[in-house]
Amino acid sequence: MPEISSTNKRIAKNALLLYFRMLFMMLVSLYTSRVVLATLGVEDFGIYNVVGGVITMFSFFNGAMSSSTQRYITFELGRGDFDQLQKVFQTSVNIHLLVALLILFLGETIGLWFFYEKMVIPASRMTAAFWVYQFSIITMMVMIVSVPYNAAIIAHEKMSIFAYISILEVLLKLGIVYLLYLTRSDKLIMYAALLCATQLLIRIVYGHYCSCHFKEVRYYWGWDLKLFKEMLYFGGWNLWGGFATVLFSQGINILLNMFFGPFVNAARGIAVQVQGAVTQFSTNFQTALNPQITKSYALGDFTYMHSLIFRSSKFTFLLLAVISFPILLETEMILQLWLNMVPAYTVVFVRLMLCITIIDAMGGAFMVAAQSTGRVRFYQSVVGGILLAIVPVSYVVLRLGAAPWSVFLIHFCVCTVAFFVRLFIIRSMIHLSLYSYFHAVLLRCLYVLLLAMPLPIGLLYIFPATLWAGISVCFVSVLTISLSSYRVGLAEGERKFIKEKIRMFLSKSN
């Protein structure tokens, strides 16, 4: 019991550090997004999002191997095998170097062909878009070779360093906004070049910290072919899931470009910014929790592992609900205050993407649990196959003349199906009780919604459409969701834990 209590405290501490990082990054990112949109203009902003998205399409190679690296490093830390841990790190560096070279090859062949032949870009901006494309390739390669170092920091649960370096990164991006004002050269090219330079500097900082603090972070040229094949096999099935994720994400972006042009891509780019900011609320909690899910499996502690999965799904929903529902209710007002210049379709894009985010994030722990077992073939093949349906269905719907927002509605429906499929698959992999999950997670989340939402929705229709009315609706929705989460969303032990922490805080203050 003392060991579990200590682990829970470490999870809470790491989550708080990541939330501090998130709040700072979110505030700065929201400001920089507004300034970048105003500085580049809607057309160039849309070009940057869709051109960078072509390279992001190839990032599923990196995503697959990133999951493999994270799993193996965390697993060996849980077992305490230092020699094997060092081999895992060395092998992961070799793999990511190969992935970076593969993306360079694909980007300069298939990607370049797609750039010139299929993308809808004004002729006057083609040269600028080309340089954005090249800088995006370099940026992606730098991010890829950084993965083993990031994985080591998270596996060691050094969230304070992770937070500090992320804050440095966002401050550098704030500096980029200032430099955009000063430059007389092409602002779109300059923006892509400065982002590339920022990523390179952050890579150096991560590498320096890891080499100074983690003994296993020592690279020696060599190949452990058995481990190499094992990690590639594990990553190979993650590759399928990653391919599906990137394809439906960037595939939707490219479909919108092909059917509607860069102005609709700008609207999607804004919606992605909002989605990214909101997602941080759940990602930070899950990042703090995920290493313990893997370590508990390595130790054979399934009871604790199940409790972590329940908490991950439930707390993810509650955290996202607090921030998402005020935005869902007052999307138009919030976007007007934030951007002044709101591209067409942005409001409906934001609302649908937030709904997708909530469903998708609740199942995040399922993937971590599957990876912990090392048996991801069936999980990834089934879930990836379901998600791949998004793009062809969206293409058919758009060919029939549907509005741009229809692709996000399709995305939401498919993600909902995929969530329940994930749950049923993971049940047999880790002996998870479906009844316990429905009772401890889904029913409690439903009760929170039924209790919290009637009042703010009623006020939305009663109040006139003014700034103060919108602020009032947002405040009431946050209040009702918070109170409902505490009363019906949390279990008795969780409420008791919060009360004790509040008492301790108040006693220290006095």
C-alpha positions as CSV (number, residue, x, y, z in Angstrom):
1,M,0.0,0.0,0.0
2,P,2.7,2.6,0.8
3,E,4.3,1.8,-2.6
4,I,1.1,2.4,-4.4
5,S,0.4,5.6,-2.5
6,S,3.9,6.8,-3.4
7,T,3.2,6.0,-7.0
8,N,-0.1,7.8,-7.0
9,K,1.6,10.9,-5.5
10,R,4.2,10.8,-8.2
11,I,1.5,10.6,-10.9
12,A,-0.3,13.5,-9.3
13,K,3.0,15.6,-9.1
14,N,3.9,14.8,-12.7
15,A,0.4,15.7,-13.9
16,L,0.5,19.0,-12.1
17,L,3.9,19.8,-13.6
18,L,2.5,19.0,-17.1
19,Y,-0.6,21.1,-16.5
20,F,1.6,24.1,-15.6
21,R,3.4,23.5,-18.8
22,M,0.2,23.2,-20.7
23,L,-1.4,26.3,-19.4
24,F,1.6,28.4,-20.3
25,M,1.9,26.8,-23.7
26,M,-1.8,27.1,-24.4
27,L,-1.9,30.9,-23.6
28,V,1.2,31.6,-25.7
29,S,0.1,29.3,-28.6
30,L,-3.4,30.9,-28.8
31,Y,-1.7,34.4,-29.0
32,T,0.8,33.3,-31.6
33,S,-1.9,31.6,-33.7
34,R,-3.8,34.8,-33.8
35,V,-0.8,36.9,-34.8
36,V,0.5,34.3,-37.4
37,L,-2.9,34.3,-39.0
38,A,-3.0,38.1,-39.1
39,T,0.6,38.3,-40.4
40,L,0.5,35.6,-43.0
41,G,-3.1,36.1,-44.1
42,V,-5.8,33.5,-44.6
43,E,-4.4,32.2,-47.9
44,D,-0.8,31.7,-46.7
45,F,-1.9,30.3,-43.4
46,G,-4.0,27.7,-45.3
47,I,-1.0,27.0,-47.6
48,Y,1.3,26.3,-44.7
49,N,-1.2,23.9,-43.1
50,V,-1.9,21.9,-46.2
51,V,1.7,21.8,-47.5
52,G,3.1,20.9,-44.0
53,G,0.4,18.2,-43.9
54,V,1.9,16.4,-46.9
55,I,5.0,15.7,-44.9
56,T,2.9,14.9,-41.8
57,M,1.3,12.1,-43.9
58,F,4.7,10.3,-43.8
59,S,5.0,10.8,-40.1
60,F,3.1,7.6,-39.4
61,F,6.5,5.7,-39.8
62,N,7.8,7.8,-36.9
63,G,4.6,7.5,-34.8
64,A,4.7,3.7,-35.1
65,M,8.3,3.5,-34.0
66,S,7.8,6.1,-31.3
67,S,5.2,3.9,-29.6
68,S,7.6,1.0,-29.8
69,T,10.5,2.9,-28.3
70,Q,8.3,4.3,-25.5
71,R,7.0,0.8,-24.7
72,Y,10.4,-0.9,-24.6
73,I,12.2,1.7,-22.6
74,T,9.5,1.9,-20.0
75,F,9.2,-1.9,-19.9
76,E,12.9,-2.4,-19.2
77,L,12.9,0.4,-16.6
78,G,10.1,-1.5,-14.9
79,R,12.1,-4.7,-14.9
80,G,15.3,-2.9,-13.8
81,D,17.5,-4.5,-16.5
82,F,20.1,-1.8,-17.3
83,D,22.0,-3.7,-19.9
84,Q,18.9,-4.4,-21.9
85,L,17.7,-0.9,-21.4
86,Q,21.0,0.4,-23.0
87,K,20.5,-1.9,-26.0
88,V,16.9,-0.7,-26.4
89,F,18.0,2.9,-26.5
90,Q,20.8,2.2,-29.0
91,T,18.5,0.2,-31.2
92,S,15.8,2.8,-31.1
93,V,18.3,5.5,-32.2
94,N,19.3,3.3,-35.2
95,I,15.6,2.7,-36.1
96,H,14.7,6.4,-36.0
97,L,17.7,7.4,-38.1
98,L,16.5,4.9,-40.7
99,V,12.9,6.3,-40.4
100,A,14.2,9.8,-40.9
101,L,16.0,8.8,-44.1
102,L,12.9,7.0,-45.3
103,I,10.8,10.1,-44.9
104,L,13.4,12.2,-46.7
105,F,13.2,9.7,-49.6
106,L,9.4,9.6,-49.7
107,G,9.1,13.4,-49.3
108,E,11.4,14.1,-52.2
109,T,9.8,11.5,-54.5
110,I,6.1,10.7,-53.9
111,G,5.5,13.8,-51.8
112,L,7.1,16.1,-54.3
113,W,5.0,14.6,-57.1
114,F,1.8,15.1,-55.1
115,F,2.9,18.7,-54.2
116,Y,3.2,19.7,-57.9
117,E,0.4,17.5,-59.4
118,K,-2.4,17.4,-57.0
119,M,-2.3,20.3,-54.6
120,V,-4.4,23.4,-55.2
121,I,-1.9,26.3,-54.6
122,P,-2.1,29.8,-56.4
123,A,0.7,30.1,-59.0
124,S,2.0,33.2,-57.3
125,R,2.7,31.3,-54.1
126,M,4.1,28.1,-55.6
127,T,7.8,29.1,-54.9
128,A,7.1,30.0,-51.3
129,A,5.0,26.8,-50.9
130,F,8.0,24.8,-52.2
131,W,10.4,26.2,-49.6
132,V,7.8,25.6,-46.9
133,Y,7.7,22.0,-48.1
134,Q,11.4,21.6,-47.9
135,F,11.7,23.1,-44.4
136,S,8.9,20.9,-43.3
137,I,10.9,17.8,-44.4
138,I,13.9,18.9,-42.4
139,T,11.7,19.7,-39.3
140,M,10.1,16.3,-39.5
141,M,13.5,14.6,-39.7
142,V,14.8,16.5,-36.6
143,M,11.6,15.6,-34.7
144,I,12.1,11.9,-35.6
145,V,15.6,11.6,-34.3
146,S,14.5,13.3,-31.1
147,V,12.0,10.6,-30.2
148,P,14.3,8.2,-28.2
149,Y,15.4,11.1,-26.0
150,N,11.9,12.3,-25.4
151,A,10.9,8.7,-24.6
152,A,13.7,8.3,-22.1
153,I,12.6,11.5,-20.2
154,I,8.9,10.3,-20.1
155,A,9.9,6.7,-19.1
156,H,12.0,8.1,-16.2
157,E,9.0,10.3,-15.3
158,K,11.1,13.5,-15.3
159,M,8.1,15.6,-16.2
160,S,9.7,18.8,-14.8
161,I,12.4,18.7,-17.4
162,F,9.8,17.8,-20.1
163,A,7.8,20.8,-19.0
164,Y,10.8,23.3,-18.9
165,I,12.0,22.3,-22.4
166,S,8.5,22.6,-23.8
167,I,8.2,26.1,-22.3
168,L,11.5,27.0,-23.9
169,E,10.1,25.8,-27.2
170,V,7.0,27.8,-27.0
171,L,9.0,30.9,-26.0
172,L,11.1,30.5,-29.1
173,K,8.0,30.3,-31.2
174,L,6.8,33.5,-29.6
175,G,10.1,35.1,-30.7
176,I,9.3,33.9,-34.2
177,V,6.1,35.9,-34.2
178,Y,8.1,39.0,-33.4
179,L,10.7,38.3,-36.1
180,L,7.9,37.9,-38.7
181,Y,6.9,41.5,-38.0
182,L,10.5,42.7,-38.6
183,T,11.4,40.7,-41.7
184,R,11.1,42.2,-45.2
185,S,11.5,38.8,-46.9
186,D,8.7,36.4,-47.7
187,K,6.9,35.9,-44.4
188,L,5.7,32.4,-45.2
189,I,9.2,31.1,-46.1
190,M,10.6,32.8,-43.0
191,Y,8.0,31.3,-40.8
192,A,8.8,27.8,-42.0
193,A,12.6,28.3,-41.7
194,L,12.4,29.7,-38.2
195,L,10.2,26.8,-37.0
196,C,12.8,24.4,-38.4
197,A,15.6,26.2,-36.6
198,T,13.6,26.1,-33.3
199,Q,13.1,22.3,-33.6
200,L,16.8,21.8,-34.2
201,L,17.7,23.8,-31.1
202,I,15.2,21.9,-29.0
203,R,16.6,18.6,-30.2
204,I,20.1,19.7,-29.0
205,V,18.7,20.6,-25.6
206,Y,16.9,17.2,-25.2
207,G,20.0,15.3,-26.3
208,H,22.3,17.2,-23.9
209,Y,20.0,16.7,-20.9
210,C,19.5,13.0,-21.5
211,S,23.2,12.3,-22.1
212,C,24.1,14.0,-18.8
213,H,21.4,12.4,-16.6
214,F,20.6,8.9,-18.0
215,K,23.3,6.3,-18.1
216,E,21.6,4.3,-20.8
217,V,21.7,7.3,-23.2
218,R,25.1,6.5,-24.7
219,Y,25.1,5.8,-28.4
220,Y,27.6,3.3,-29.7
221,W,27.4,2.1,-33.3
222,G,26.2,-1.4,-33.5
223,W,23.2,-3.6,-34.2
224,D,21.4,-6.1,-32.0
225,L,19.6,-7.8,-34.8
226,K,17.3,-9.8,-32.6
227,L,16.1,-6.7,-30.7
228,F,16.0,-4.7,-33.9
229,K,13.7,-7.3,-35.5
230,E,11.5,-7.5,-32.4
231,M,11.1,-3.7,-32.1
232,L,10.4,-3.5,-35.9
233,Y,7.8,-6.3,-35.6
234,F,6.1,-4.5,-32.7
235,G,6.4,-1.2,-34.5
236,G,5.2,-2.8,-37.8
237,W,1.7,-3.3,-36.4
238,N,1.7,0.1,-34.8
239,L,2.7,1.3,-38.3
240,W,-0.7,0.1,-39.6
241,G,-2.5,2.0,-36.9
242,G,-0.3,5.1,-37.4
243,F,-0.9,5.0,-41.1
244,A,-4.6,5.0,-40.6
245,T,-4.5,7.9,-38.1
246,V,-2.3,10.1,-40.4
247,L,-4.2,9.1,-43.5
248,F,-7.6,10.1,-42.1
249,S,-6.2,13.3,-40.5
250,Q,-4.1,14.6,-43.4
251,G,-6.3,12.9,-46.0
252,I,-9.2,15.0,-44.8
253,N,-7.0,18.1,-45.0
254,I,-6.0,17.2,-48.6
255,L,-9.6,16.4,-49.6
256,L,-10.7,19.8,-48.4
257,N,-7.9,21.4,-50.4
258,M,-8.8,19.5,-53.6
259,F,-12.5,20.3,-53.3
260,F,-12.6,23.7,-51.7
261,G,-9.1,25.3,-51.8
262,P,-6.7,26.8,-49.2
263,F,-9.2,29.0,-47.5
264,V,-11.1,26.0,-46.1
265,N,-7.7,24.6,-45.1
266,A,-7.2,27.8,-43.0
267,A,-10.5,27.1,-41.2
268,R,-9.3,23.5,-40.5
269,G,-6.0,24.8,-39.3
270,I,-7.7,27.1,-36.8
271,A,-9.9,24.1,-35.6
272,V,-6.7,22.0,-35.2
273,Q,-5.2,24.7,-33.1
274,V,-8.2,24.7,-30.8
275,Q,-8.3,20.9,-30.7
276,G,-4.6,20.8,-29.9
277,A,-5.0,23.2,-27.0
278,V,-7.9,21.3,-25.5
279,T,-6.3,17.9,-26.1
280,Q,-3.4,19.0,-23.8
281,F,-5.7,18.8,-20.8
282,S,-6.0,15.1,-21.3
283,T,-2.6,14.4,-22.8
284,N,-0.8,15.7,-19.8
285,F,-2.7,13.5,-17.4
286,Q,-2.2,10.5,-19.7
287,T,1.5,11.2,-20.1
288,A,1.9,11.1,-16.3
289,L,-0.2,7.9,-16.1
290,N,1.1,5.9,-19.1
291,P,4.5,4.8,-17.7
292,Q,2.7,3.3,-14.7
293,I,0.3,1.3,-16.9
294,T,3.3,-0.3,-18.7
295,K,5.3,-0.8,-15.5
296,S,2.3,-2.4,-13.6
297,Y,1.9,-4.9,-16.5
298,A,5.6,-5.7,-16.4
299,L,5.2,-6.5,-12.7
300,G,2.0,-8.5,-13.3
301,D,-0.2,-6.2,-11.2
302,F,-3.4,-6.4,-13.3
303,T,-5.6,-5.0,-10.5
304,Y,-3.7,-1.7,-10.3
305,M,-3.4,-1.6,-14.1
306,H,-7.1,-1.9,-14.5
307,S,-7.7,0.9,-12.0
308,L,-5.2,3.1,-13.9
309,I,-7.1,2.5,-17.2
310,F,-10.5,3.4,-15.5
311,R,-9.0,6.6,-14.1
312,S,-7.4,7.5,-17.4
313,S,-10.7,7.2,-19.4
314,K,-12.9,8.9,-16.7
315,F,-10.6,11.7,-15.8
316,T,-9.8,12.4,-19.4
317,F,-13.5,12.8,-20.1
318,L,-14.0,15.1,-17.1
319,L,-11.0,17.2,-17.8
320,L,-12.0,17.6,-21.5
321,A,-15.6,18.3,-20.5
322,V,-14.7,21.2,-18.3
323,I,-12.8,23.0,-21.1
324,S,-14.7,21.7,-24.2
325,F,-18.3,22.4,-23.3
326,P,-18.0,26.1,-22.7
327,I,-16.3,26.3,-26.1
328,L,-19.0,24.2,-27.8
329,L,-21.7,26.5,-26.4
330,E,-20.0,29.8,-27.3
331,T,-17.7,28.8,-30.2
332,E,-18.6,31.8,-32.3
333,M,-18.0,34.4,-29.6
334,I,-14.7,32.8,-28.5
335,L,-13.3,32.7,-32.0
336,Q,-14.3,36.3,-32.6
337,L,-12.5,37.4,-29.5
338,W,-9.5,35.4,-30.3
339,L,-9.0,35.9,-34.0
340,N,-11.2,38.9,-35.1
341,M,-10.9,37.4,-38.6
342,V,-12.6,34.0,-38.6
343,P,-12.5,32.0,-41.8
344,A,-15.7,30.4,-43.1
345,Y,-16.7,27.0,-41.6
346,T,-14.3,27.5,-38.6
347,V,-17.2,27.4,-36.0
348,V,-18.7,24.1,-37.1
349,F,-15.2,22.6,-37.7
350,V,-14.2,23.4,-34.1
351,R,-17.4,22.0,-32.6
352,L,-17.2,18.7,-34.5
353,M,-13.4,18.3,-33.8
354,L,-13.9,18.8,-30.1
355,C,-16.5,16.0,-30.0
356,I,-14.1,13.8,-31.9
357,T,-11.3,14.7,-29.4
358,I,-13.4,13.6,-26.4
359,I,-14.3,10.2,-27.8
360,D,-10.8,9.5,-29.1
361,A,-9.0,10.6,-25.9
362,M,-11.1,8.4,-23.7
363,G,-9.6,5.4,-25.5
364,G,-6.0,6.5,-25.2
365,A,-5.3,4.1,-22.3
366,F,-6.5,1.2,-24.4
367,M,-3.6,1.6,-26.8
368,V,-1.1,1.9,-24.0
369,A,-2.4,-1.3,-22.4
370,A,-2.2,-3.1,-25.7
371,Q,1.4,-1.9,-26.3
372,S,2.3,-3.0,-22.7
373,T,1.4,-6.6,-23.6
374,G,3.5,-6.5,-26.8
375,R,0.6,-8.1,-28.7
376,V,-0.7,-5.3,-30.9
377,R,-1.2,-7.1,-34.2
378,F,-4.9,-7.8,-33.9
379,Y,-5.7,-4.6,-32.1
380,Q,-3.9,-2.4,-34.7
381,S,-5.2,-4.3,-37.7
382,V,-8.8,-4.1,-36.7
383,V,-8.8,-0.5,-35.3
384,G,-6.7,0.8,-38.2
385,G,-9.0,-0.8,-40.7
386,I,-12.0,0.9,-39.2
387,L,-10.3,4.3,-39.2
388,L,-9.1,4.0,-42.8
389,A,-12.8,4.0,-43.8
390,I,-13.0,7.8,-43.0
391,V,-11.1,9.0,-46.2
392,P,-12.9,7.0,-48.9
393,V,-16.3,7.6,-47.4
394,S,-15.5,11.3,-47.1
395,Y,-14.4,11.4,-50.7
396,V,-17.6,9.8,-51.9
397,V,-19.7,12.2,-49.8
398,L,-17.8,15.3,-51.1
399,R,-18.1,14.1,-54.7
400,L,-21.9,13.9,-54.2
401,G,-21.8,17.7,-53.3
402,A,-21.8,17.6,-49.5
403,A,-20.6,20.6,-47.4
404,P,-17.0,20.7,-46.0
405,W,-18.1,19.9,-42.4
406,S,-19.6,16.5,-43.5
407,V,-16.1,14.9,-43.4
408,F,-15.8,15.7,-39.7
409,L,-19.3,14.2,-39.0
410,I,-18.1,11.0,-40.7
411,H,-14.9,11.1,-38.7
412,F,-17.0,11.4,-35.4
413,C,-19.2,8.5,-36.3
414,V,-16.3,6.2,-37.2
415,C,-14.3,7.2,-34.1
416,T,-17.3,6.3,-31.9
417,V,-17.4,2.8,-33.4
418,A,-13.7,2.5,-33.1
419,F,-13.8,3.4,-29.4
420,F,-16.1,0.5,-28.5
421,V,-14.2,-1.9,-30.8
422,R,-11.0,-1.0,-28.9
423,L,-12.7,-1.7,-25.6
424,F,-13.9,-5.1,-26.6
425,I,-10.4,-6.1,-28.0
426,I,-8.6,-4.9,-24.9
427,R,-10.9,-6.9,-22.6
428,S,-9.4,-10.2,-23.6
429,M,-5.8,-8.9,-23.7
430,I,-5.6,-7.9,-20.1
431,H,-8.7,-9.6,-18.6
432,L,-10.6,-6.3,-18.2
433,S,-14.2,-6.5,-16.9
434,L,-16.6,-4.7,-19.3
435,Y,-19.2,-4.4,-16.6
436,S,-16.7,-2.7,-14.3
437,Y,-15.6,-0.3,-17.1
438,F,-19.2,0.6,-18.0
439,H,-20.1,1.1,-14.4
440,A,-17.0,3.0,-13.2
441,V,-16.5,5.1,-16.4
442,L,-19.2,5.4,-19.0
443,L,-22.2,5.6,-16.6
444,R,-20.5,8.2,-14.4
445,C,-19.6,10.3,-17.4
446,L,-23.2,10.1,-18.7
447,Y,-24.5,11.1,-15.3
448,V,-22.2,14.1,-15.3
449,L,-23.6,15.3,-18.7
450,L,-27.2,14.8,-17.7
451,L,-26.8,16.7,-14.5
452,A,-24.5,19.5,-15.7
453,M,-25.7,20.6,-19.2
454,P,-29.4,21.6,-18.9
455,L,-28.7,24.8,-17.0
456,P,-26.1,26.3,-19.3
457,I,-28.0,25.2,-22.4
458,G,-31.1,26.9,-21.1
459,L,-29.2,30.1,-20.4
460,L,-27.8,30.1,-23.9
461,Y,-31.3,30.3,-25.3
462,I,-32.6,32.7,-22.7
463,F,-29.8,35.3,-22.7
464,P,-29.4,37.7,-25.6
465,A,-26.3,37.3,-27.8
466,T,-23.9,39.6,-25.9
467,L,-20.4,39.4,-24.6
468,W,-21.4,39.3,-21.0
469,A,-24.1,36.7,-21.7
470,G,-21.5,34.5,-23.4
471,I,-19.1,34.8,-20.5
472,S,-21.9,34.0,-18.1
473,V,-22.8,30.8,-20.0
474,C,-19.2,29.7,-20.1
475,F,-18.8,30.3,-16.4
476,V,-22.0,28.5,-15.5
477,S,-21.1,25.5,-17.7
478,V,-17.6,25.2,-16.0
479,L,-19.3,25.4,-12.6
480,T,-22.0,22.9,-13.3
481,I,-19.6,20.4,-14.9
482,S,-17.1,20.8,-12.0
483,L,-19.7,20.2,-9.3
484,S,-21.3,17.3,-11.2
485,S,-17.9,15.7,-11.8
486,Y,-17.2,15.9,-8.0
487,R,-20.6,14.6,-6.9
488,V,-21.3,11.9,-9.4
489,G,-18.2,11.6,-11.6
490,L,-15.8,10.7,-8.8
491,A,-15.8,7.6,-6.6
492,E,-16.0,8.0,-2.8
493,G,-12.3,7.3,-2.4
494,E,-11.4,9.9,-5.1
495,R,-13.6,12.5,-3.4
496,K,-12.0,11.7,0.0
497,F,-8.5,12.1,-1.6
498,I,-9.4,15.6,-3.0
499,K,-10.9,16.7,0.4
500,E,-7.7,15.7,2.2
501,K,-5.5,17.6,-0.3
502,I,-7.7,20.7,0.1
503,R,-7.4,20.4,3.9
504,M,-3.6,20.1,3.7
505,F,-3.4,23.1,1.4
506,L,-5.6,25.2,3.7
507,S,-3.7,24.2,6.8
508,K,-0.4,25.1,5.2
509,S,-1.8,28.5,4.1
510,N,-2.9,29.2,7.7
